[in-house]
Structures are given as C-alpha cells and as structure tokens.
Amino acid sequence: MGTYVLDFQEIDQTHLLLVGGKGLHLGQLSQIEGIQVPEGFCVTTDAYKRILDHNKEIHLLLNQLSSLKAENKDQIRDVSREIRKVIEETEISSDIKEEVIRNLTRLGEECAYAVRSSATAEDLPMASFAGQQDTYLNIIGKESVFQHISKCWASLFTERAVVYRIQNGFDHHHVSLSVVIQQMVFPYASGIMFTADPITSNRKVSSIDASFGLGEALVSGMVDADLYKVRKEKIIEKKVSTKKLAVYALKEGGTKEQEIKPDQQNNQTLMDEEILQLAHIGKKIEDYFGSPQDIEWCLLQNTFYIVQSRPITTLYPVPTPNGTKQMKRVYMSFGHQQMMTDAIKPLGMSFLSFLSDIPLFHAGGRLFFDISHDLASSIGRKVVLNTIGMNDPLMKNAITSLIERKDFIKSLPHGKRVIGFSREGLSWRLPIQAIKIYQNNNPTIIEKLISLNESSILDLQQSIRNVSGDELFEFILQDQKRLKEHIYDPQSLATILVAMYAMNWINKNMKKWLGEKNVADTLSQSVSNNITSEMGLALLDVSDVVRQYPDVITFFDEAKDENFFEELTKIEGGEVVHGAMQKYLKKYGMRCPGEIDITKPRWSEQPTALIPMILSNIKNFESNASTVKFEQGRLEAKQKERDLLRRLEQLPRGKQKAKKTKKMIRVLRNFIGYREYPKYSFIRRYQIYKQALMKEATVLVQRGVIQQEEDIYYLSFEEFREVVRTNHLDYRMIIERQEEYAIYEKLAPPRIMTSEGEIIFGKYNTDNVPSGALVGIPVSSGIMEGRARIVLKMEEADIEDGDILVTRFTDPSWTPLFVSIKGLVTEVGGLMTHGSVIAREYGLPAVVGVENATKQIKDGQRIRVNGTEGYIEIL
C-alpha cells in the first residue's frame, strides 16, 4: 500500500516524487522559522498512480499521446480531452478517501480549502511548469474536495500541459501529480514577489506586484497591479495602478469578481513599511532555498502568508570568480565577439581559454571577459568602446549606457586592464607593420603569410602522429603557443588592419564627396584570397558533379553519415561524386556550425550536413555557377570603380581625389580577402588536435572508463588528461554535465551583465527608421525584397531562390548557403564579422545585430532588407 497523504510538516527533500514541486516547497516553507504558511497536506502521487495503474483505457490513450509532436494540435486536443474525461469519471478508492477525510477533520471539515495541482516535473531548478495544471479556490465540503482532486489529476492532461511536456522532453508516462489541499486565506491583498528583478535580472532588486483581494485577478491579467521595487531595504521604484476589479471568496464556495469602489481604485495596495517587510521575507526565503524565488503571498490582518515559492528559471547564471563575490563586476560575452552564442561543452571551453591571454569566466555554458578594471579607467573605457564597436555595436551601446551610470562606474575596482593589445610588443610593432604594408601595397605578403601557416600545419600533422597518452596533452599545450604566435602575428594583424582602414577611408570620403553610403561593399566583391567565399563557390562545383547523376541525388535524400561514402560508391556516378566530395572535405572538412567549439561535429565527420546545400545549389543554379557568380561580382566591382573615379574627376581637385581613391581601392581589393584566413587556419589546427584526442577517447571506451567517445566533451582538458593518466572517472560527473548542458542550450546569453546579475541592453537610434521596422547594423549595401527563411540550424536549411536568410548568427560554415540567398539578417554581428565580410563579397544586402530577429520575423513572411540604412520592413 502506498503513502496517500503527507502533512506539510512531514515533507522533506526526499519526498519530491511523492508530492511534486509545489508540495515539496510548501512543506519546506512551513519549516522556515518566522514564515507563515496556511496549514495543509498533500494527496501524494501514489494516489494518482493508484487511479491509473489498472486502467487499460488510460494507458492506451497515453501511448497515443506519446507518439504525437507539438504540431499535432488537433490530435493532442482530442486525446487529452478523452484522458481527462476518463480520470474525472474514475471513482477514488475508499482507503485514499479515508486518509483525506482524516486530515480534513483535523484541519476542519467546515473550512474552505484551496485545491492545487503539484506535478513531479514542476518547479524544478531550470524547468518551471507554473500555470500548466489547475488550481481551485474556496472549496467547501469533503465531496467537493474529492471532485476537485479528480479535476486536478485530469489537469495534468490539459492541452497546454501536454504541449509544454512535449517541447521540454518530459515523458507523459513518467510525470505524476500530487494534489495540495491547503486552508484558504481570505486576504485584504495578495500578489507575486520576485526576489530578483524579472526585467533586468538584478539579484539585488526585489520586485513586488500587489492588488486587492485574491491573487487570481492579478494572475489572470484582469487588473494592473501596483509595482514596487526594493533594493537594500529601500524602495527604489513605486508604480500605483488603477485597480478596478478584485476577486473575492463566496460564503457558499467558489469566487466572484467584484468592482472596487471608485475612490479606492487608486489607493496604494501595500503601505511602505509592508513593502519593506515583504521584501525582507522574500530574501529570507531566497536564502533558505539558495536561489532567487518567485513567491505568491497574501496579506491578512497585518500578517503575510506565503502560499507558494518556486525558483525563477529564466535568470542567466552569474560568473563567480574567486575572491570577487563582494565586489561589483562587469562581464562581457565572449560568444558575441566570436559570432557563436550557443552553449559550449567543457572541452571546448578549455581550448578557447588556451587561445586567450585574457582570463575567461564560465557562466551558463558560455565564456565571459571581466572588463571591470577597464571600465574603472577613463583610458580603459575609450579602448573598450573603440575595440568592440566594429564587432558588435549593440554591445558597445550597452557599455555606453552603463558608463553613463556614474555611481556604478565609481564602485568598480581598479586593476590591470584586459582589453587591448594583449601580447608583448604588439602595440608598437603593429602600426609599423601596417604602414609598410600600406606603402608597398603588395598582395604577395598574403601568399607569404599563408605559406607560413601551411608549413606550420603540415609540421603539426607529422609531429602529432606518433604522440599519445599524457605526452599528447603536453604536446597540444606546447603547440597552443605556436597557434597563438600565428593568431597574433603582427604582419597578419596589420594586413587586416590596412584592409579595414582602406574600407573605412573609402566609405567616409565617398559619402563626403559623392553623397553615397557604403561604397566599399560593392568594391569588395570577388576579391582574391578569401578562403571562406571560395568555400561557397567550391561547393557549387561539387553540386555540378552531383547534378549529373540522378541515382546519387535520390540516395542523398535518405543518406546517413554511417558508411556514407561506402554506400555512395555502390551507386552509378557514386565514385565520381565521392572523389569530388573528398577533395572538398580535404580543404574544408574541418568546418561546421559553431566551429570554435572543438567538440562540434565537423563536415568530415558528418558529410550529410553538406547535402541540403548541394541539393539547394542544384535546384537554384545552372551549371558553372561558381565561375559566373565570381565573374559577375568582379565586373560589378570594376564598374563601380570606373563610375566613382569618373564622378570624382568632375569635382574640384578631382584628379587628386580620384588618384587617392584608386590607390585605396587597390589596397582594399588586395588585402580584404585575407580577413577570413586566420580563423580558417586555427580551425584546421583544432581538427588535428581533435582527431588525436578522439583516439585517446576510443582507448578509454575499450577500457570501460567511458561509455562513448563523445563523453570526453564533458571534461575539461585537464580533467581529460587526468582520466587518461589514471584510467578512472566517476561517470556521474558526465551525466550531471550532460544535464547541465541541456539546460544551458535553452538560455540566451547576455552581451553585458554585472555581478549582480543585471543584464545591460544596448539600443539603436531609430529616428530615421520607418515605423514598425526592425533596426540593426547596415553591413552590406543594397535593398532586397524576398521571403524570410528562418534557419536556426544550418543542416535544416531549405533555401529557395530569392529567399532572405534570417538566423541568430553565422560563422564561416554558413557561407555555402550564401550563394543561394538574396539577403541576410542576423541577431548578432558587426561590420567586420564573417557573415558581413562574405555578404559584401557576394553582393548580398545584409543587416546584422537585429535583436530577436528570428522571433520577430516569421518564416515565410515577405520582408525588405535595407542593407544601406540598416533596417528590415515586414511587408
């Protein structure tokens, strides 16, 4: 026989599966000294399971429900309704009733009760099911209580609850429901308190919503509640709303809406001393649970009653470096600088930390810089703003708004700055190299730089072959030094700097002299030495091979990565396609979406990732499109140059202006393509490291230390090294980190946040933007209308001719898609990020840094991208 009823006072941490999240938290709240909780008990999940256990009809319906997806709305509605009907019509067994009646008698049968659902998957640390199941207020009489217990059980299968579980990966069979029976409080006022500001995420600010009567009016959105914000026992914000309605209890049971008297509608719900008292209670509850809380409260006769507390699941974690917890800090997202805001696994974090001379801090599966010391210094503030503006102007705007808060900036600690030229000697060598490169204007320097990198990579490939075990880890650490030498090579950086200088000079002066914006965009088309744009054109050539063999195209529709090339060679034309794809992968197989994370599967590991792009190329282009597109871009750039020089010569001192502009165009076209090579080089190095490390992972699998090779992704570099040394690992750590990563994947990292958890947002100037348009950063000129294609995963892209790609961010691996689209919109990016560079080379109008673009624009909508002015209109 199961445990069918538990009093709040009997509940402890071990009872989650019996009483669910709400029941567990009420039990814990009841045991906090000084916190008032209305008395009650839980009808446990054993009672719910007793109802289901021997009911074949319900199990058949649950099996049907488990086969459905979130988009099967009609079927979900029908099956869910049938399950609810069966549950509500099922008689509650006598032994369960007896336990419930015993507790009702103890508390008072004549009392009114709140009957509330508490699911076992509810109010978990990072998955709140708030509002998914039902609550019934002012229930009087034992028969009515039993009726509403059944209704609560049935509410586990409302459409919203079913869809929420499907979307969050919870199995319908494994989620159970407890029912909370709690004495009703008939309050003067009630509401919700967040112990961290839900708007800014500031952990030091409590936010209180308050209205008259029961909280149902507030929760259901019937009234505008008062809003109070408290920080350090001071009310820092107060908004008193007009409250026309309230919900009150009826004597005979149930509730009613009641209009508030006109002379009371604008009264402040809580007095100032009550606001501070409630905020103090909130912080006490937060301290008990160890995390910010979402709290439901009631006020009756000068006493606050707490009727629920759950963790706030939407807050982004705060980095907590050692020794800095008591000092204010400012953190800047590494991912936004690198155009990859996805969560990164621990091994990937380690390798990115190796690359940086600046300390990186972990939070929510992402990396952050601590720029507190930079912002504390007047010189540091200028350096930060000048350094990050080109990559992500929204981040620059956020920092600018933070700098305007003088009191906050004064509270930051002084110390060694982190932003700037991080390698010794680079600060003075860089401008000297840049001047030489600019004066010589000789593109052969790029061939020299590429040759040095290629020799280094070849040496690495040969040297790493015979290294294994602990020696391999030491070898990689030493080679990281060589990698950084290439990344920070003054000649390499100076070449990119000269190209950027030429681009800015051209744009600035053509706007000044000719009134034309962003001229360099067209002049940058089809330049030499752009390894990333060449990658997109090269896949067009592979597509030309594939299009000749219909059987291969048919095979591609169902192809799997396992034995892909082996199966391909069995088909007519497969050998030829195999050769073309292997040639492509030899040069570009180390690329993939999110490639800065070494754990991401590369194209060489998952060749089927290329198939959607190959099929799209076949559908959208004629043969020989790579040559045609490159030549078309080259001719457009040439024609633009002629047009500019002709117009300049007609101006005062026109010949001098034209001569200077012609040189700048040569500089631009000679060097701008190299911008993409350094990243290509270091991603190649990553692949060589990864291949060697995966051999070590295979050995660990063979020895039974780990279950599969990919388990090593959830270890840091040093942890992995220690496992190889000792052949020992507590596998629970892998499971825990896999679960953490699944949570982190769903979070959106902030660009800038403080050590108090406050997220600082950047804003654009929208003065000259059409009403209703979405504003961003213009990075590639032109205006284009087309169908918006929302793509969150590159391998799921289904691009047709004329589509405009809308996505969160792009890295070089997305380039093959660019040949098929007519415009680009991203949520992250800046003038010199990869997507922007390639968009200019391909002549695609592009706007980046458009906040929440993938949510504000719907897939299939017709939109207009203005890449010259920087906005998107939904047509």
N, C-alpha and C positions, 0 to 999 in steps of 0.2 A: 504494500500500500504506500502511496506517495505522501509527500508533505503538501497538504492542500491549502493551508493558511499559515502565514507568518505575521506576527505583530511587528510594527515598525521597530520596537525596541529589541527584537530578536534578530534583526537583519544585520549582517556584516558583509565584508568584501567577498566572502566565499559564496554568496547567495545570488550572484548576478544571473545565472541561468535559471534560477527559481523565480525571481521577482522582476527581472528586466532592469533596464537602466533607470527609469523613473522611480520604481520601487526601491532599488538599491540606494539611490541618492536621498530619498525621503527617510529611509532608515538611518543613513549616516548623518543627515541633518538633525534628526531627532536626538542624536547623541552629542551634539556640539553644545557645550555649556553656554547658556545665555541666548540661544537661538530658539524661538518659539515656532513649533510646527504643530498644526492641528492633528489630533490623535487619529490613528487608523491602522489598517492591516492590508496585507496583500493576499489575494487568491492566486496561488502560485501557478507556474506553467505546468506542474504535474496535473492540475485540474484540467487545464486546456488540453493536454495530451490525452487525458482520460476520455475526453469527448471525441477526440479524433482517432484514437488507437484502433477501435474496432469498427470504424465507419468506412466501408469499402467505397461508398459513393464519393466521399470527400477525397480519398486517395486517388481515385481515377481522375477526378477534376484537378487535383494538384499536379498530376503527371501531365495533363493537357496544358496547364498554366506554365509549367517548367519548359515546355517546348516553344513558347512564344517569345518574340522580341518586342522591344519597346514600341516599334512602329505598328505592331499588330493591334491597333487600338480597339477595333470592333470585337475581335475575339477575346481580348483581355476584359472588356466590359461584360460580355455575355458570361464567360466562365466565372469571373469574380462574383457577379451577381448571384449565380447559382450556388457557389460555395457559401456566400453569406446567408442565403435562404436556408440551406441545409443546417448550418450551425445554429441559427436562431430557432429552428424548429426541433432541435435535439434537446431532449429532457436532461437536466442536470441531475446527476445521481444523488441519492439520498445521503450518502456519507459526506459528500462535498457540502451539501446544503446544511447538514448538521454543524460542521465546523464553522461555516459562515454565520449561522444563526447564533452560535455560542459567542462569537466575537461581537456581533451586533447587540446582543443582550448586554454584554459587558460595557459597551460604549453607550448604549441607549437605543432601543428599537425605534422609539418615537423621534429620534434625532433625524435631521436632514444630512444627507451624505453627497459627496462628490464621488462619482464612479468613473475612474480614469484608466485608460489603457497604458500598459508598460511592456514594450516589446524587448526581447532579449538582444536585439540589434539596435536598440535605441540609446541615444545619449552616450555613445562611445566616444573616446578621445578625439577621433577625427571623422566621425560619421553620425551627425545628429539626425534622428528621424522625427524631429519635432513637428507636430501637426499631422503626422501621417495616419495615426489612429485616433479614435474618437474619445471625447470627454463628455460626461453628462452631469449636470449640476442640480442641486436641491432635490435629490431623490429620497422619497419618504416611504417607508414601509418595506418589509422584507421581500414581498413578492415583486415589488417594483425594482428592488436591488437585484434580484436574480434575473429579471428580464433584461436589465441593463448590463449585467455581467455578460450575458449571451451576446448582446449588441456589441460590447467591446471586443469579445472574441471575434465576432464577424467582421469588425472594422479592420482586422489585420488584412482583409482582402477587399478594401476599397480600391478603386482603380488607381488613385494617386499613390497608395502604399505599394501596390503591386509594381507599378512602373518604376517607382523610386528604387525598389529592391533590384529590379532587372538592371537598371542603369548603374547601380553600385555593386553588382556582382554578388548579391545575397541569395541563397537558395531558399525557395518558398517552403521546402520541407523542413529546413533546419532553423527557421525563425519561429519562436514560440511567443505566447502572450500571457503575461500576468495581468491581473486587474487590481488596481488600487482602490480601496474603499476608505474614504477619509472624511472625518467630520467637516461639515460645511462651516465656513466663516462668512458672515453677512457683513461685509466691510463698508466703512464710510468711503474708503478709496482703495484702489488697487492699481497694479501695473507691472512693469518689467524693468529690471535693472541689469545693465551690463557693467561688469567691473573693469572692462577695457572699452574704450570708445569704439563703437562698431563702424564709425565712419573713417576715422584716422588710424585706428588700431593702436592708439596710445594706451599702454598698460597703466599709466599713472592717472588716467582720467576715467571716472565712473560716469555712466550715462543713465539717467532715470526717466522713464515715461510714466506718467501718472494721470489717472482720470477717476471720476466719481463712480461708486458702485462696484459691481463685479468686473473682473478684467475682460470679460467676453466682448464688451463694446470696443475695447482697445484692440484686442487680438483680431477681431473680425473686421477692423477698419471702419467701424461705424462713427468713431469720433476722432478728432485731432487731439491727442493727449498733450498735456504740459510736458516740456522737456527741460530737465535740469542736468548740468554737468558739474562735477565736483573733482577738484584736484587738491591733494594735501590739505583736506579739511577746510577748503574754501570753495564756495560756489563761484565758478568762473563763467557760467553761462546759464541764462534762465529765459525760457520762452513760455509764456502763459497763453494757452489757446482758448478759443471759444468752444465750449463743450455743450452741445445742445441735447445730447442723449446720454442715458446711462442704463445699465442692465441691473435689475434688482430681482430678488427671490420672491416667489409667491408662497403664501402660507400653506396652500394645498399641494405644493411641489411644483417644480419647474421654474422658469424665469420669464420675465417680461421686460420689454423696452419701455422706458419712461422718459418723457421730456423734462429736462431740467428747467427750473424757473428762470425766466429771462434775467432777473437781477443777480442770479448766481452763476450764470454761464461763463462769465469771465473771471470768476474767482480763482485764485491760485489754489490748486488741489492740496499741496503739502506746504506747510509753513517752513521757513528756512531752517529752524532747528530740527524739524522732522527730516528734511532732505539730508542734512549732515548726519543725523542718527542712522538713517537708512544706508547711506554710503559707507558708514563705519561697519554696519552689519555685513554689507557686501564684501568688504575687504577681509573681514574675519572668515567668512565662508570661503573666499578665494584662497586664503592662507591654509585653510583646512584641506581643501582638495588639491592645492598645489598648482592651480592653473586658473586663468580668467574664467568667470562664470556668467551664464545667462540665467537670471533669477526671477521667479514670479513671486510677488509679495502682496499682502493685504494689510490694511490698517483698520483696526477696530479698537475703539476706546483707548487710544494712545499707545496701543501695543501693535508692533509689526509682527505679522505671521508670515512665515516662508512656506509656500506650498509647492515649490519646485526649484531645483538648481541643476543646471547641466553645463558641461564645458562649452565654451564658444569655439566652434570648429572652423571658423573662417579666418582666424588670425594667422598671419605668416610668422613662423618662428623667428626669434631674435638671436643673432650671433652673440655668444657669451665668452669672449676671450678671457683667459686667466688674468686676474688682477685688475680688470676694468669694470667690474659689475657696478661699482658705486660711482663711476664717472660717466658723464654724458659722452656719447659717441655718435658718429655718423658713418653709415655703411653705404657703399656704392656697389651696385650689381656688376659682377664680372661678366655675366652672361649677356647683358645688354650691350656691352662693349664688343663682345665676340659674335653677336648675332645668333646666339643659341641659348634660349631661355628655358629649355627643357631641364628636367631633373637629371643629375649626373650621378652615376654609380661611384662607390668609394674608390675603386681603382682608377677611374677616370679623373676623380678629384686629385689623386696623388700626382698623376702625370702633369696636370695643369698647374699644380703648385710648384713642380720642378721648374717649369718654364718661367715662372715669375720671380724676380728679385724682390718683389714686394710681398709681405705676408698676406695670405688669403685665409678668410674665415668661413666656416661652413654654417649654413642655415637652410633648412627645408630642401636639402639636396642640391643646393646651389652654392656658389662661391661669391664672397664679397670682399672688397677692399675697405679698410678702416681709414677714412680720409679726415678724421677729427683734427689731427695736427695741421693738416694742410689748410683747413677752413679756419683754424685759430690764428693763422698768419695772414697778414694783408697780401704779402707776396704770394703765399701759397694759394690764396683764393683766386688770384689772377691766373696763376699757372693751371689750376684745375679747370677753370672756365675755358681757357684757351685750348687746353689739351683735349677735352671731351666733346667740345661743341660739334666738331666735324662728324663724329661717330653717332652721336645721339643728342640732338638739340633738346628733346624733351627732358633728358637728364640734366642738361645744362640749365634749362628753365627751372627745374625743381630745385637745383642747388642755389640758383639766383634767388628764388623765393625764400629759401632757408637763410641765406646770407642777410636778407633784409630784416630778419628777426634778431636784432642786435643783442638782446639779453641772452638768447640761446647761444649765439656765437661766442659771447664773452665767457660762457660757462664751459666751453670746450677746453681740454687740456693742451698745453703747448708741448712740442717734442719734435722728433725727426719727421720731416715730411716724406710722403711716399710717392707722390705723383711728380713726374718729370723725367729727365734722362737718368735712368737707374743704373747704368753701367759706367764704371770709372773711365774718365777720359772722353766719353761720348759727347758730352756737352760742347767741348771746343773742337773736336775732330769733325763733327757732323757739318757745321756750316762751311768749314774749309773744303771738305769733300764736295758739298753741294755747289759751291762757287766754281770749282774745277769742272764738274760735270756740266754745269750750265754753260760755261765759256766754251768748252770743247764741243758740246752738243754732238757727241759721237755715240751712236747706239751700240757700237761694238762692246762697250762696257757691260751691257746686259749679257752678251754672249759669254764674256769672261766670268761674270757672276754665276751664271747658270752652269758653266763648265766646272767651276769650283765646287758647287753644290752636288753636281752629278758625280764627281770624283769621290767626294766625301761619302755619298750614299752607297756607291759601289764598294768602297772600302769597308763600310759598316756591314754590308751584306756578306762579304767574305769573312770578316773578323768574327761575326756573331755565330757562324755556323757550328763551330765546334765548342761553344761555351754552353755550360749547363749548370743546374743546381745553384748554390749560393754564388758561385762565380759569375753566373749570368746576371744576377741582380746588381752586383758590384760593377760589372761591365756596363750595364744600362745607366747606372748613376754617373759613371765617368763620361759616357757618350752624351749625356744630357748637357754637359759643359760644352761639347763641340756643337751641339744643336743650338745652344744659346749664342755661341760665337757667330753662327750664321744668321740667326734672327736679328741680333744687334749689330751686325757688321756695318760700320759707318758708311761704306760705299753703297751698300744695298739700301739702307735707310735714306741716304742722300739722294739716290736715284728717284725714289718715290717722292721725296720732298720737292725735288726740282719739277717733277711732273705736276704735282699739286699746285706749286707756285705758278707754273705756266697756265694751268686751268683757271686759277683764280684771277690772274692778270688779264687773261682774255675776257672772261665774263665781266669783270669790273669795267674794263675800258670799252668793250663793245656796247655795254649798256650806257656808259657815259657819252661815247662819241656817236653811236648809231641808234641808241634807244632800244636795243634788242637784248632780251634776257637770255642767260644760259646758253650762249652761242657754242661754248666748248662741248656741249653734249653732242651736237652733230659732228663736230670736228674730231671727236673721239671714236667714231665708228670705224670698225675694221682696221684696227691698228695691228702691228706685229707684236709677237712675243707675249700675247695674252693667253696663258695656258688654260684659263678657265673658259673663255669664249671659244677657244679652239676645241675644247672638250665637247661642247654642244654641237658644233659643226661636224666633228668626227662621228658622233652618233647618227647624224643624218646619213653619213656614208655607210655605216653599218646597216641602217634601215634600207638603203638602196640594195644591199646584198640580200637582205631578208625578203624584200618585196618580190623577188624573182621566184620564190618557192612557196606556193600555196600550202603545201603539206606542213612546212615549218610554221607558217602563220597559224594554222589550225592547232598544231602542237603547242604553240605559245599560249593559247587560250586556257590550257589545263596544266601547264608545266609546273613542276615543283623543283625546289632547289636541290633536293636529294637526287643524286645521279642525273642531274640536268644535262650535262654535256655528254654523258654516256648514252642517254636516251636520244639526245638530239642527233647524234651521228648515225642512228639507225634509220633516219628519215631521209627521203630524197632531198638533196640540197643541204642536208644537215652538216656534212663535212665542211662545205664551203662557209656556211654561217658560223660553224664552230671556229674556223680559222679567223674570221672577221671579228668575232666577239672576243676571242682570246687576245688578239692584237690590241683591241681597245682596252681590255682589262689589264693588260701588261702595263699600259701607260696610265690608266685612270682607275684601276680596280681598287685602289686604297680609299676611294672617296665613298661617301654615304651621307645621308642627312644627319646633322648633329655630329659631324666628323671630329670635332675637337674632343669628344668623349671617346677615349680609346676602346671602350667596351662596345660601342655601336657596331652592328654587323656591316661589313664593307661589301661593296658590289662584287668583289672577287669571292666573298663568302656566300652572298645571296644574289646570284646573277639574274634571277627572275625579277628583281627590282627594276631592271632596265626595260623589261618587256612592255609595260604600259607606255613608256616614252617612245620605244621603237614602233609600236603599233600606231601611236598617235602621229608620228612622223610619216608613216606610210599613208595614213588617212588624209593628212593635211597638206602633203607636199608632193611635187613631181620629182622624178629622178634628178640627180645632180644639184639638189637644192643648196648644198653647202657652198659650192662654188658660186652659185647665183647670188645667195644672200651676202656672202663676203664681198663680192664684186659690187653689188648694189650699194652696200654701206660705204665702200671705198669711194665710189663715184659721187655719192651724196656729200661726203666729207670734202672731196676735191671741189665740187661745185660750190659748196658753201664758202670754201676758202676764196675762190675766184670772186664770188659775189661780195664778200667782205672787203677784199683788197680793192676792188673797183669802186665801191662806195666810199672807202676811206680816202682814196686818192682825190676825190672831189671836195674834200674838206680842207679848211685852212691847215697848212703844214701837213697836207695829206700824204705826200710821199714818205715823209719821216714816220708817220703813224703806220702806214702800210708796211714799210720795211721792218719796223719793230714787231708788228703783228705777225708778219710772215715768219720771222725767226721764232716767235713764241709758238706758233702753230707747229713748226718743225720740232721744237723741244717737246711739246705736248705729245705729238704722234710718235716721236722716238722713244719716249720713256713711260707713257701712261700705262701701257700694257703690262709692264713688269710688276705693277701693283699686286697682281694675283700670284706671282711665282713663289714668294717666301712661304706662304701658307701651304701651297701645294708641296713644297719641299719638306716641311716639317710633318705633314700628314703622311708622306711616304715613309718617313723615319718611324712614325708611330706604328705603321703597319708591320715594319720589320721587327720592332720590339714585340708587338702583339703576337706575331707568328711564333717567336721564340718562347714567349711566356705560355702560350697555349700548349706547347709541347710539355712544359712542366705541369700544366693542369691535367693533361692526359695521364701522366705518371701518377698524379695524386688520385685520379679516378681508379686506375688499375690497382692501387694500393688500398682502396676503400676509404681514403681520407675524406674525399668529397664525392657527391653523387653524380655530378655532371660538370664538364669543363667550365661552363659559364658561372658556376658558383664562385669562382675566384674574382669575378667582377665586384662582388660584395665585400671584398677585403681591400684594405689599403695596401700600398706597395710594400711597406714594412711588415704588415701582418701576413701577406702572401709569402714574403721571404722567410718569415719565421715558421710558417707551416711547412715550407719546403725543407727547412733545416731539421725540423723536429718530427715531421710526418704525423702531426697531431693537430686537431681542430675540434673545438666544441661546436657542433653543427647547428646548435640553437642560435648562434650568432648570425649564421647565414639566413635562417628562417626569419629572424627578427628584422634583419636589414631588408629582406625582400618585402616584408610587410610595410616597413617604413617607406621604401621606395615607391610602393603602390600608392601610399598616401601623398608623398611629395609630388608625384606626377600630376596630381589634380590641382596643385597650388599654382597661383600666378605670382611669380617673384616681383617685388617692387624694384623700381630703379634706385630709389634712395629711401633709406629708413634710418631711424635713430635707435639708440639703445633702449629707449622707452617703448619701442615697437611702433612708433608713429611713422606712417608712410607719407612721404612728401611727394606731391604730384606736380608735374610740370604742365603748363598751359601755353597754348599758342595765341598769337594776336589774330583775332577773327574779324577785324574791322573791314577788310576788303574782300571778304568771302561771302558768296551768295547765301541767302537764308536757307538753313536746312542742310547745307553742305558739310561734309566731314573734312576737317582740316588736317594737314600733315606737312611734310617737308618735300618741296619740289626737288627731285634729284636727276630727272631726265626729261627734257623738254618735249612738248607736244601735247595735243589733245586727242583723245581717242574714246569713242563710244563702243560698248560691247556688252556681252553677257558676263556677269560676275560668276566666276567659278571659285567657290570657297574650297580650299585644299588645306587640310591640317596635317596629312601625311603624304609625302611625295609619292609613295608607291600606290596610293589610292587615287591619284590624279587621272581624270578623264577629260582631257583637253580637246576642244574642237577649234577649228579655225575661227578666229575672231574673238575668242574668249579673253577675258581680263583676269589674271591670276590674283586672288586675294588670299593672303596667308599671314601667319604670325611673324615669321621671319624666313629668310632664305640664306643658305650658305652656298659655297661653290657647287655642291652636288645637285642643286636645283637647276643649274644652268641648262642642261638638255631640254628642260621644259620651256625655257625662254624662247627657243626657236619657234615654238608653236603659238605663243600668246601674242596679244596686241597691246598689252599694258600690264602694269604691275602695281599692286597695293600691298604694303606690309605694315604690321603693327610696330615693328622695331626697325631701326636703321638710321643712317645718316648719309651725308654726301659721298663719303669715301668708303662705305661698306661694300661688300662683294656684290650684292644684288644691284646696288646703284651703279657700280662700275660697269657691270655686264649689261644692264638695261641701256646705258648710254652707248656702249659698243654696238648693241643690236638695234639701236634706234627706237627703243620702246618708251613711251611716256610712262613715268613712274612717280608715285608719291609714297613715301615711307613715313614711319612714326605715327601712323593713324591709330589712335588708341581704340582698342576693342573693334577693329575693323571687321574681324571675322564674325562678330556678333551683331554689329550694327547693319552690315550688308548681308542680305540673304542670298543664298545660292540660286542662280538663275535670274536675279534682277538685272535689268539693263541699267548700266551706270556710265557716267562720263568722267574720265580721269584727266585732270588738268595738271600735267607734269611741269608746266611752266610756272604756274602760280601756286600750286601745292594744295589742291583740294579735290574732292570727289563728290559729284552730284548723283543722287539716286533718281533715275528717270522713270 
